[in-house]
Amino acid sequence: MRKELREMIHSCRVPCIIVTHDLRDVACIGDQACLLEKGKITLTGSTQDVM
């Protein structure tokens, strides 16, 4: 399911924000990621850098 969602998002060619607590979603779907802690951005970058 994650792969299909990623393909659909990419085919639409529009920005998309996905909020998740599941790191598998981040790794499979995202190109970029932000890590929030207590409401503040603590890390941002490629999914591999953030993971």
VENURPE-V937588 format. One record per backbone hydrogen bond with DSSP energy under -0.5 kcal/mol. NH is the residue of the N-H (numbers start at 1). CO is the residue of the C=O. Records with the same first field share a line. If there is no record, write none. Layout:
NH->CO ; CO
//
This chain:
5->1
6->2
7->3
8->4
9->5
10->6
11->7
12->8
13->9 ; 10
14->9
18->16
20->18
23->21
25->22
26->22
27->23
28->24
29->25
30->25 ; 26
33->45
35->43
36->34
37->40
40->37
42->35 ; 40
43->35
45->33
47->31
50->46
51->47
//
